[in-house]
């Protein structure tokens, strides 16, 4: 009889490519991964891993069993979804991830609604950047991720995942209050060709978007400062050290000495919920999506 948890370990190894990657994805130690694989090899009576340089790779038997493991685990997820759907109750646990401004702007309202409407549902949350959120959903670390892309730069979503739109978020340009353009009703990105920029850290989706967008306007960006937190970015702007793009979702009080000016070009961050398609029938997933949509609608229409 094949053990489900050991098949889950094999699946993680096949998807993540290393013992350390599987351990990180499963939130266990590398020795625990090695022990599970050794037990699985004894169960099937074949070698599943072989040494390859300083790491390991799957043998032919390992790849064959890994293919079956992926299908078995998908069926288990589908069975759990069907059982929840048949019971029709929003219970159990759901793990939600979101990029920081969505966690700040959407989670408080959405989680309060879930607590009020579904008191038997346990909700766990964490902050996670969009690409890592999609990866976490894909490998089963989280059940649903709130992610973003931009109207001119889409975030790839792999097959096997479902998505739902939550809201569109319009950004502004944050600049020092004494900036020559601070008194304008709106501005164009091309007007900041000679300014220093404050951006997100290199490698993050929004940093790549900023560089791509400015270059599409014929501007080679002068990125002087990198900061992951919007509060830090705005503190740098208040000190007169540059300009930055600041989304409205999750925006807190604007510091003294900073002016927000809308962008003339129609730029939008599209905010989505993403989850595994084989969990589509889980009442807890549907409840979470609905709560997030309501939270987004409240932001778009605060008087509604």
Buried (B, 14 or more C-beta within 10 A) or exposed (E): EEEEEBBBBBBBBBBBBBBEBBBBBBEBEBEBBBBBBEEBBEBBEBEBBEEEEEEBBBBEBBEBBBEEBBEBBBEBBBEBBEEBBEEEEBBBEBBBBBBBBBBBBBBEBBBEBBEEEBEEBBBEBBBBBBBBBBBBBBBBBBBBBBBBBBEEBEBEBEEEBBBBEBBEBEBBBBBBBEBEBBEBEEBEBEBBEEBBBBBBEEEBBBBBBBBEBBEEBEBEBEBEBBBBEBEEBBBBBBEBBBBBBBBBBBBEEBBEBBBBBBBBBEBBBBBBBBBBBBBEBBBBBBBBBBBBBBBBEBBEEEEE
